[in-house]
Amino acid sequence: MAKLERKPTQRDKILAYIRRFGCISSWEAYSELGVTQLGARIFELKELGYQLKAIRTSCLKTLLCWTKCTKQTLHTSRNLQCT
């Protein structure tokens, strides 16, 4: 009998994205992963023991307009750091 593989959760996708790119914004979570409530998933990850840090930065809003946004970065108790 074949073993069923677990479908990646939104939290799994967010962690994989942060590990690959170093950070994630609400817009990136929505447009790249289909996650509409990044804040709720970040809260859940923190409850699971992940140490996430919010960084204020500038994000390109349109071709000629920049805006302020918050991105999340990850540091876990296992000393994994995103680059």
Beta strands, then each sheet from edge to edge (+ up, - down):
strand 1: 24-25
strand 2: 51-62
strand 3: 65-75
sheet 1: 1+ 3- 2+
end
